[in-house]
Amino acid sequence: MKLLAQLIISALAVVIASFLFKGVEVDSVFTAIIVAAVLAVLNALIKPILVILTIPITIVTLGLFLLVINAAMVLLASKIVPGFHVDGFWTAFFFSIILTLINSIFNALGNQERNS
């Protein structure tokens, strides 16, 4: 149940973030759900490998290179999911930042309700 809730929250975050950026197109709510699922799989399988391979540059940039990795995950998702289009790297970069912020807000609100 928690996984389904997280997927719905992430899909909602994708929809909200896509409204904020002209360079991001999501065809439907179903596409947003697929994007959220694909991003979850990419973040679980590919992102850890990229993080390990880029430890030196991540240390030198004080962790800011992780934002580049997040943007790469968004770009990869846009290549995988039909109906999800991101114009370029910088759009993916800022989209991933907004997506993370929205997810964090929704998760914090959800945790706050459970703790009350």
N, CA, C and O atoms as a GROMACS GRO file, in nm:
protein
  464
    1MET      N    1   0.082  -0.119   0.000
    1MET     CA    2   0.000   0.000   0.000
    1MET      C    3   0.086   0.126   0.000
    1MET      O    4   0.055   0.224  -0.068
    2LYS      N    5   0.196   0.122   0.077
    2LYS     CA    6   0.286   0.237   0.084
    2LYS      C    7   0.351   0.263  -0.052
    2LYS      O    8   0.370   0.378  -0.091
    3LEU      N    9   0.385   0.156  -0.124
    3LEU     CA   10   0.446   0.171  -0.256
    3LEU      C   11   0.349   0.237  -0.354
    3LEU      O   12   0.388   0.323  -0.433
    4LEU      N   13   0.222   0.196  -0.349
    4LEU     CA   14   0.120   0.255  -0.435
    4LEU      C   15   0.100   0.403  -0.402
    4LEU      O   16   0.087   0.486  -0.492
    5ALA      N   17   0.098   0.435  -0.274
    5ALA     CA   18   0.083   0.575  -0.233
    5ALA      C   19   0.200   0.659  -0.282
    5ALA      O   20   0.182   0.771  -0.329
    6GLN      N   21   0.321   0.605  -0.270
    6GLN     CA   22   0.440   0.676  -0.316
    6GLN      C   23   0.436   0.696  -0.467
    6GLN      O   24   0.477   0.801  -0.517
    7LEU      N   25   0.389   0.596  -0.540
    7LEU     CA   26   0.378   0.606  -0.686
    7LEU      C   27   0.278   0.716  -0.724
    7LEU      O   28   0.304   0.793  -0.816
    8ILE      N   29   0.166   0.722  -0.656
    8ILE     CA   30   0.066   0.825  -0.684
    8ILE      C   31   0.120   0.964  -0.650
    8ILE      O   32   0.097   1.059  -0.725
    9ILE      N   33   0.190   0.975  -0.539
    9ILE     CA   34   0.251   1.104  -0.501
    9ILE      C   35   0.352   1.147  -0.606
    9ILE      O   36   0.355   1.264  -0.645
   10SER      N   37   0.435   1.054  -0.651
   10SER     CA   38   0.535   1.087  -0.753
   10SER      C   39   0.470   1.125  -0.885
   10SER      O   40   0.516   1.217  -0.952
   11ALA      N   41   0.363   1.056  -0.922
   11ALA     CA   42   0.292   1.089  -1.046
   11ALA      C   43   0.231   1.228  -1.036
   11ALA      O   44   0.235   1.305  -1.132
   12LEU      N   45   0.175   1.261  -0.921
   12LEU     CA   46   0.119   1.394  -0.900
   12LEU      C   47   0.230   1.500  -0.908
   12LEU      O   48   0.210   1.608  -0.963
   13ALA      N   49   0.346   1.468  -0.853
   13ALA     CA   50   0.460   1.560  -0.860
   13ALA      C   51   0.504   1.580  -1.004
   13ALA      O   52   0.540   1.691  -1.043
   14VAL      N   53   0.503   1.474  -1.085
   14VAL     CA   54   0.538   1.485  -1.227
   14VAL      C   55   0.441   1.578  -1.298
   14VAL      O   56   0.483   1.663  -1.376
   15VAL      N   57   0.312   1.562  -1.271
   15VAL     CA   58   0.211   1.646  -1.335
   15VAL      C   59   0.229   1.793  -1.294
   15VAL      O   60   0.227   1.882  -1.379
   16ILE      N   61   0.247   1.818  -1.165
   16ILE     CA   62   0.264   1.955  -1.117
   16ILE      C   63   0.390   2.017  -1.176
   16ILE      O   64   0.388   2.130  -1.224
   17ALA      N   65   0.501   1.944  -1.173
   17ALA     CA   66   0.627   1.996  -1.225
   17ALA      C   67   0.618   2.021  -1.376
   17ALA      O   68   0.680   2.114  -1.427
   18SER      N   69   0.543   1.937  -1.447
   18SER     CA   70   0.530   1.957  -1.592
   18SER      C   71   0.452   2.084  -1.624
   18SER      O   72   0.476   2.146  -1.728
   19PHE      N   73   0.360   2.124  -1.536
   19PHE     CA   74   0.288   2.250  -1.556
   19PHE      C   75   0.380   2.370  -1.535
   19PHE      O   76   0.356   2.477  -1.591
   20LEU      N   77   0.484   2.353  -1.455
   20LEU     CA   78   0.575   2.463  -1.425
   20LEU      C   79   0.679   2.487  -1.534
   20LEU      O   80   0.738   2.594  -1.540
   21PHE      N   81   0.702   2.387  -1.619
   21PHE     CA   82   0.804   2.397  -1.723
   21PHE      C   83   0.742   2.379  -1.861
   21PHE      O   84   0.674   2.280  -1.886
   22LYS      N   85   0.766   2.476  -1.949
   22LYS     CA   86   0.715   2.465  -2.086
   22LYS      C   87   0.787   2.355  -2.163
   22LYS      O   88   0.730   2.300  -2.258
   23GLY      N   89   0.908   2.323  -2.126
   23GLY     CA   90   0.988   2.225  -2.198
   23GLY      C   91   0.960   2.081  -2.160
   23GLY      O   92   1.026   1.990  -2.210
   24VAL      N   93   0.863   2.060  -2.071
   24VAL     CA   94   0.828   1.924  -2.028
   24VAL      C   95   0.683   1.897  -2.066
   24VAL      O   96   0.594   1.974  -2.032
   25GLU      N   97   0.662   1.787  -2.138
   25GLU     CA   98   0.527   1.751  -2.179
   25GLU      C   99   0.492   1.613  -2.126
   25GLU      O  100   0.566   1.516  -2.144
   26VAL      N  101   0.377   1.604  -2.061
   26VAL     CA  102   0.323   1.477  -2.014
   26VAL      C  103   0.184   1.466  -2.077
   26VAL      O  104   0.097   1.549  -2.051
   27ASP      N  105   0.163   1.362  -2.159
   27ASP     CA  106   0.039   1.351  -2.235
   27ASP      C  107  -0.084   1.325  -2.150
   27ASP      O  108  -0.192   1.376  -2.181
   28SER      N  109  -0.070   1.247  -2.043
   28SER     CA  110  -0.188   1.211  -1.964
   28SER      C  111  -0.146   1.176  -1.821
   28SER      O  112  -0.027   1.168  -1.790
   29VAL      N  113  -0.244   1.157  -1.737
   29VAL     CA  114  -0.218   1.115  -1.599
   29VAL      C  115  -0.158   0.975  -1.599
   29VAL      O  116  -0.069   0.945  -1.519
   30PHE      N  117  -0.207   0.889  -1.689
   30PHE     CA  118  -0.151   0.754  -1.699
   30PHE      C  119  -0.002   0.760  -1.735
   30PHE      O  120   0.078   0.684  -1.682
   31THR      N  121   0.033   0.851  -1.826
   31THR     CA  122   0.174   0.869  -1.863
   31THR      C  123   0.254   0.915  -1.741
   31THR      O  124   0.367   0.870  -1.722
   32ALA      N  125   0.198   1.003  -1.660
   32ALA     CA  126   0.266   1.050  -1.539
   32ALA      C  127   0.291   0.935  -1.442
   32ALA      O  128   0.396   0.929  -1.378
   33ILE      N  129   0.195   0.843  -1.432
   33ILE     CA  130   0.213   0.726  -1.346
   33ILE      C  131   0.325   0.638  -1.398
   33ILE      O  132   0.408   0.588  -1.322
   34ILE      N  133   0.329   0.619  -1.531
   34ILE     CA  134   0.436   0.540  -1.592
   34ILE      C  135   0.571   0.608  -1.571
   34ILE      O  136   0.670   0.541  -1.539
   35VAL      N  137   0.576   0.740  -1.588
   35VAL     CA  138   0.700   0.815  -1.566
   35VAL      C  139   0.747   0.797  -1.422
   35VAL      O  140   0.866   0.775  -1.398
   36ALA      N  141   0.656   0.807  -1.327
   36ALA     CA  142   0.692   0.790  -1.186
   36ALA      C  143   0.747   0.650  -1.161
   36ALA      O  144   0.845   0.634  -1.088
   37ALA      N  145   0.686   0.549  -1.221
   37ALA     CA  146   0.733   0.411  -1.204
   37ALA      C  147   0.869   0.392  -1.269
   37ALA      O  148   0.958   0.330  -1.210
   38VAL      N  149   0.887   0.446  -1.389
   38VAL     CA  150   1.016   0.432  -1.459
   38VAL      C  151   1.126   0.504  -1.381
   38VAL      O  152   1.236   0.451  -1.366
   39LEU      N  153   1.097   0.624  -1.332
   39LEU     CA  154   1.196   0.696  -1.252
   39LEU      C  155   1.232   0.619  -1.125
   39LEU      O  156   1.348   0.617  -1.084
   40ALA      N  157   1.134   0.556  -1.064
   40ALA     CA  158   1.161   0.475  -0.945
   40ALA      C  159   1.254   0.359  -0.977
   40ALA      O  160   1.348   0.330  -0.902
   41VAL      N  161   1.229   0.292  -1.089
   41VAL     CA  162   1.314   0.179  -1.129
   41VAL      C  163   1.454   0.227  -1.165
   41VAL      O  164   1.552   0.167  -1.124
   42LEU      N  165   1.463   0.337  -1.242
   42LEU     CA  166   1.594   0.391  -1.278
   42LEU      C  167   1.672   0.434  -1.155
   42LEU      O  168   1.792   0.410  -1.145
   43ASN      N  169   1.603   0.498  -1.060
   43ASN     CA  170   1.670   0.542  -0.937
   43ASN      C  171   1.713   0.425  -0.850
   43ASN      O  172   1.809   0.436  -0.774
   44ALA      N  173   1.643   0.313  -0.861
   44ALA     CA  174   1.679   0.195  -0.781
   44ALA      C  175   1.791   0.114  -0.846
   44ALA      O  176   1.873   0.056  -0.776
   45LEU      N  177   1.794   0.110  -0.979
   45LEU     CA  178   1.889   0.022  -1.048
   45LEU      C  179   2.010   0.093  -1.106
   45LEU      O  180   2.123   0.046  -1.090
   46ILE      N  181   1.990   0.204  -1.174
   46ILE     CA  182   2.100   0.268  -1.247
   46ILE      C  183   2.167   0.379  -1.166
   46ILE      O  184   2.289   0.393  -1.170
   47LYS      N  185   2.089   0.456  -1.093
   47LYS     CA  186   2.145   0.568  -1.018
   47LYS      C  187   2.254   0.526  -0.920
   47LYS      O  188   2.357   0.594  -0.912
   48PRO      N  189   2.238   0.418  -0.843
   48PRO     CA  190   2.346   0.379  -0.751
   48PRO      C  191   2.478   0.349  -0.822
   48PRO      O  192   2.586   0.379  -0.771
   49ILE      N  193   2.469   0.290  -0.940
   49ILE     CA  194   2.591   0.261  -1.017
   49ILE      C  195   2.657   0.391  -1.060
   49ILE      O  196   2.779   0.406  -1.047
   50LEU      N  197   2.577   0.486  -1.109
   50LEU     CA  198   2.632   0.615  -1.151
   50LEU      C  199   2.692   0.691  -1.033
   50LEU      O  200   2.795   0.757  -1.046
   51VAL      N  201   2.628   0.682  -0.918
   51VAL     CA  202   2.679   0.751  -0.799
   51VAL      C  203   2.816   0.695  -0.761
   51VAL      O  204   2.907   0.770  -0.729
   52ILE      N  205   2.829   0.564  -0.763
   52ILE     CA  206   2.958   0.501  -0.729
   52ILE      C  207   3.065   0.539  -0.830
   52ILE      O  208   3.179   0.569  -0.792
   53LEU      N  209   3.030   0.537  -0.958
   53LEU     CA  210   3.128   0.569  -1.062
   53LEU      C  211   3.172   0.716  -1.059
   53LEU      O  212   3.281   0.749  -1.106
   54THR      N  213   3.088   0.801  -1.005
   54THR     CA  214   3.119   0.945  -1.005
   54THR      C  215   3.152   0.999  -0.866
   54THR      O  216   3.140   1.120  -0.843
   55ILE      N  217   3.192   0.913  -0.775
   55ILE     CA  218   3.224   0.958  -0.639
   55ILE      C  219   3.329   1.070  -0.638
   55ILE      O  220   3.310   1.169  -0.568
   56PRO      N  221   3.439   1.058  -0.715
   56PRO     CA  222   3.538   1.167  -0.710
   56PRO      C  223   3.480   1.304  -0.750
   56PRO      O  224   3.503   1.403  -0.680
   57ILE      N  225   3.407   1.309  -0.860
   57ILE     CA  226   3.352   1.438  -0.903
   57ILE      C  227   3.242   1.485  -0.808
   57ILE      O  228   3.223   1.606  -0.791
   58THR      N  229   3.170   1.393  -0.748
   58THR     CA  230   3.067   1.430  -0.651
   58THR      C  231   3.131   1.492  -0.528
   58THR      O  232   3.078   1.588  -0.472
   59ILE      N  233   3.244   1.438  -0.485
   59ILE     CA  234   3.315   1.493  -0.369
   59ILE      C  235   3.369   1.632  -0.402
   59ILE      O  236   3.356   1.725  -0.322
   60VAL      N  237   3.430   1.646  -0.520
   60VAL     CA  238   3.487   1.775  -0.560
   60VAL      C  239   3.378   1.882  -0.569
   60VAL      O  240   3.402   1.998  -0.534
   61THR      N  241   3.260   1.845  -0.616
   61THR     CA  242   3.151   1.942  -0.631
   61THR      C  243   3.062   1.950  -0.507
   61THR      O  244   2.955   2.011  -0.509
   62LEU      N  245   3.106   1.888  -0.399
   62LEU     CA  246   3.033   1.888  -0.272
   62LEU      C  247   2.891   1.834  -0.287
   62LEU      O  248   2.798   1.882  -0.224
   63GLY      N  249   2.877   1.733  -0.371
   63GLY     CA  250   2.749   1.666  -0.388
   63GLY      C  251   2.659   1.723  -0.496
   63GLY      O  252   2.556   1.664  -0.528
   64LEU      N  253   2.697   1.837  -0.552
   64LEU     CA  254   2.612   1.899  -0.654
   64LEU      C  255   2.603   1.816  -0.782
   64LEU      O  256   2.508   1.830  -0.859
   65PHE      N  257   2.701   1.730  -0.806
   65PHE     CA  258   2.696   1.646  -0.926
   65PHE      C  259   2.579   1.548  -0.921
   65PHE      O  260   2.535   1.499  -1.024
   66LEU      N  261   2.529   1.521  -0.802
   66LEU     CA  262   2.411   1.434  -0.790
   66LEU      C  263   2.291   1.493  -0.863
   66LEU      O  264   2.205   1.420  -0.911
   67LEU      N  265   2.285   1.626  -0.872
   67LEU     CA  266   2.178   1.691  -0.948
   67LEU      C  267   2.190   1.659  -1.097
   67LEU      O  268   2.090   1.644  -1.166
   68VAL      N  269   2.313   1.649  -1.145
   68VAL     CA  270   2.336   1.612  -1.285
   68VAL      C  271   2.291   1.468  -1.308
   68VAL      O  272   2.231   1.438  -1.412
   69ILE      N  273   2.318   1.381  -1.213
   69ILE     CA  274   2.273   1.241  -1.224
   69ILE      C  275   2.120   1.235  -1.225
   69ILE      O  276   2.062   1.158  -1.302
   70ASN      N  277   2.056   1.314  -1.141
   70ASN     CA  278   1.909   1.318  -1.141
   70ASN      C  279   1.856   1.366  -1.276
   70ASN      O  280   1.758   1.310  -1.326
   71ALA      N  281   1.919   1.467  -1.333
   71ALA     CA  282   1.877   1.515  -1.465
   71ALA      C  283   1.895   1.407  -1.570
   71ALA      O  284   1.812   1.392  -1.660
   72ALA      N  285   2.003   1.331  -1.560
   72ALA     CA  286   2.026   1.221  -1.654
   72ALA      C  287   1.916   1.115  -1.642
   72ALA      O  288   1.874   1.057  -1.742
   73MET      N  289   1.871   1.089  -1.519
   73MET     CA  290   1.762   0.992  -1.500
   73MET      C  291   1.633   1.042  -1.564
   73MET      O  292   1.558   0.963  -1.623
   74VAL      N  293   1.606   1.172  -1.554
   74VAL     CA  294   1.486   1.229  -1.616
   74VAL      C  295   1.497   1.220  -1.768
   74VAL      O  296   1.400   1.184  -1.835
   75LEU      N  297   1.614   1.252  -1.823
   75LEU     CA  298   1.633   1.243  -1.968
   75LEU      C  299   1.618   1.099  -2.017
   75LEU      O  300   1.559   1.074  -2.122
   76LEU      N  301   1.671   1.005  -1.941
   76LEU     CA  302   1.658   0.864  -1.978
   76LEU      C  303   1.512   0.821  -1.972
   76LEU      O  304   1.466   0.747  -2.059
   77ALA      N  305   1.439   0.866  -1.873
   77ALA     CA  306   1.296   0.834  -1.864
   77ALA      C  307   1.220   0.892  -1.982
   77ALA      O  308   1.125   0.831  -2.031
   78SER      N  309   1.262   1.010  -2.029
   78SER     CA  310   1.193   1.070  -2.143
   78SER      C  311   1.219   0.992  -2.272
   78SER      O  312   1.138   0.996  -2.364
   79LYS      N  313   1.330   0.922  -2.277
   79LYS     CA  314   1.358   0.837  -2.394
   79LYS      C  315   1.281   0.705  -2.386
   79LYS      O  316   1.249   0.646  -2.489
   80ILE      N  317   1.253   0.659  -2.266
   80ILE     CA  318   1.187   0.530  -2.246
   80ILE      C  319   1.035   0.540  -2.256
   80ILE      O  320   0.971   0.455  -2.317
   81VAL      N  321   0.978   0.645  -2.197
   81VAL     CA  322   0.831   0.656  -2.186
   81VAL      C  323   0.775   0.738  -2.301
   81VAL      O  324   0.804   0.857  -2.313
   82PRO      N  325   0.692   0.675  -2.386
   82PRO     CA  326   0.625   0.754  -2.489
   82PRO      C  327   0.521   0.845  -2.424
   82PRO      O  328   0.452   0.805  -2.331
   83GLY      N  329   0.511   0.967  -2.473
   83GLY     CA  330   0.417   1.062  -2.415
   83GLY      C  331   0.480   1.150  -2.309
   83GLY      O  332   0.412   1.237  -2.252
   84PHE      N  333   0.608   1.129  -2.281
   84PHE     CA  334   0.681   1.213  -2.186
   84PHE      C  335   0.801   1.270  -2.260
   84PHE      O  336   0.888   1.196  -2.306
   85HIS      N  337   0.805   1.403  -2.271
   85HIS     CA  338   0.911   1.468  -2.348
   85HIS      C  339   0.974   1.580  -2.266
   85HIS      O  340   0.905   1.662  -2.205
   86VAL      N  341   1.107   1.581  -2.265
   86VAL     CA  342   1.184   1.686  -2.199
   86VAL      C  343   1.273   1.749  -2.305
   86VAL      O  344   1.344   1.678  -2.376
   87ASP      N  345   1.270   1.882  -2.316
   87ASP     CA  346   1.340   1.952  -2.423
   87ASP      C  347   1.492   1.938  -2.420
   87ASP      O  348   1.554   1.922  -2.525
   88GLY      N  349   1.553   1.942  -2.304
   88GLY     CA  350   1.698   1.936  -2.300
   88GLY      C  351   1.750   1.915  -2.159
   88GLY      O  352   1.674   1.894  -2.064
   89PHE      N  353   1.883   1.921  -2.148
   89PHE     CA  354   1.947   1.892  -2.020
   89PHE      C  355   1.904   1.990  -1.911
   89PHE      O  356   1.866   1.948  -1.802
   90TRP      N  357   1.909   2.120  -1.940
   90TRP     CA  358   1.878   2.217  -1.835
   90TRP      C  359   1.732   2.210  -1.791
   90TRP      O  360   1.701   2.231  -1.674
   91THR      N  361   1.645   2.180  -1.885
   91THR     CA  362   1.505   2.160  -1.847
   91THR      C  363   1.494   2.039  -1.755
   91THR      O  364   1.423   2.044  -1.654
   92ALA      N  365   1.562   1.930  -1.790
   92ALA     CA  366   1.561   1.810  -1.706
   92ALA      C  367   1.624   1.838  -1.570
   92ALA      O  368   1.577   1.788  -1.468
   93PHE      N  369   1.728   1.918  -1.569
   93PHE     CA  370   1.798   1.955  -1.446
   93PHE      C  371   1.702   2.024  -1.348
   93PHE      O  372   1.688   1.983  -1.233
   94PHE      N  373   1.637   2.130  -1.395
   94PHE     CA  374   1.547   2.205  -1.307
   94PHE      C  375   1.418   2.128  -1.280
   94PHE      O  376   1.361   2.140  -1.171
   95PHE      N  377   1.373   2.049  -1.376
   95PHE     CA  378   1.256   1.964  -1.355
   95PHE      C  379   1.283   1.865  -1.242
   95PHE      O  380   1.197   1.842  -1.157
   96SER      N  381   1.402   1.806  -1.242
   96SER     CA  382   1.435   1.708  -1.137
   96SER      C  383   1.443   1.774  -1.000
   96SER      O  384   1.407   1.713  -0.899
   97ILE      N  385   1.491   1.897  -0.995
   97ILE     CA  386   1.496   1.970  -0.867
   97ILE      C  387   1.354   1.995  -0.816
   97ILE      O  388   1.324   1.970  -0.699
   98ILE      N  389   1.268   2.046  -0.903
   98ILE     CA  390   1.129   2.074  -0.864
   98ILE      C  391   1.058   1.945  -0.826
   98ILE      O  392   0.982   1.941  -0.729
   99LEU      N  393   1.082   1.839  -0.902
   99LEU     CA  394   1.020   1.709  -0.874
   99LEU      C  395   1.060   1.660  -0.735
   99LEU      O  396   0.975   1.610  -0.660
  100THR      N  397   1.186   1.674  -0.701
  100THR     CA  398   1.234   1.633  -0.570
  100THR      C  399   1.170   1.717  -0.459
  100THR      O  400   1.130   1.663  -0.355
  101LEU      N  401   1.161   1.847  -0.480
  101LEU     CA  402   1.100   1.935  -0.380
  101LEU      C  403   0.952   1.901  -0.358
  101LEU      O  404   0.906   1.893  -0.244
  102ILE      N  405   0.879   1.881  -0.467
  102ILE     CA  406   0.736   1.849  -0.455
  102ILE      C  407   0.718   1.714  -0.385
  102ILE      O  408   0.633   1.702  -0.297
  103ASN      N  409   0.798   1.614  -0.424
  103ASN     CA  410   0.791   1.484  -0.357
  103ASN      C  411   0.821   1.497  -0.208
  103ASN      O  412   0.753   1.435  -0.126
  104SER      N  413   0.921   1.576  -0.174
  104SER     CA  414   0.957   1.594  -0.033
  104SER      C  415   0.844   1.659   0.046
  104SER      O  416   0.815   1.619   0.159
  105ILE      N  417   0.780   1.759  -0.014
  105ILE     CA  418   0.669   1.827   0.054
  105ILE      C  419   0.554   1.730   0.078
  105ILE      O  420   0.501   1.721   0.188
  106PHE      N  421   0.515   1.655  -0.027
  106PHE     CA  422   0.405   1.560  -0.012
  106PHE      C  423   0.438   1.451   0.089
  106PHE      O  424   0.353   1.411   0.169
  107ASN      N  425   0.562   1.402   0.086
  107ASN     CA  426   0.602   1.298   0.182
  107ASN      C  427   0.603   1.352   0.325
  107ASN      O  428   0.563   1.282   0.418
  108ALA      N  429   0.648   1.476   0.343
  108ALA     CA  430   0.647   1.536   0.476
  108ALA      C  431   0.504   1.553   0.527
  108ALA      O  432   0.476   1.528   0.644
  109LEU      N  433   0.415   1.596   0.440
  109LEU     CA  434   0.275   1.611   0.480
  109LEU      C  435   0.214   1.476   0.515
  109LEU      O  436   0.138   1.465   0.611
  110GLY      N  437   0.247   1.374   0.438
  110GLY     CA  438   0.196   1.239   0.466
  110GLY      C  439   0.249   1.184   0.596
  110GLY      O  440   0.174   1.122   0.672
  111ASN      N  441   0.377   1.206   0.624
  111ASN     CA  442   0.436   1.160   0.750
  111ASN      C  443   0.379   1.236   0.868
  111ASN      O  444   0.362   1.180   0.976
  112GLN      N  445   0.350   1.363   0.849
  112GLN     CA  446   0.295   1.445   0.956
  112GLN      C  447   0.155   1.396   0.994
  112GLN      O  448   0.120   1.392   1.112
  113GLU      N  449   0.075   1.359   0.893
  113GLU     CA  450  -0.060   1.308   0.920
  113GLU      C  451  -0.054   1.173   0.992
  113GLU      O  452  -0.136   1.148   1.081
  114ARG      N  453   0.040   1.087   0.954
  114ARG     CA  454   0.053   0.956   1.018
  114ARG      C  455   0.097   0.968   1.163
  114ARG      O  456   0.057   0.888   1.247
  115ASN      N  457   0.181   1.068   1.192
  115ASN     CA  458   0.232   1.086   1.328
  115ASN      C  459   0.132   1.154   1.420
  115ASN      O  460   0.147   1.147   1.542
  116SER      N  461   0.030   1.218   1.365
  116SER     CA  462  -0.070   1.288   1.448
  116SER      C  463  -0.167   1.193   1.512
  116SER      O  464  -0.256   1.236   1.584
   0.00000   0.00000   0.00000
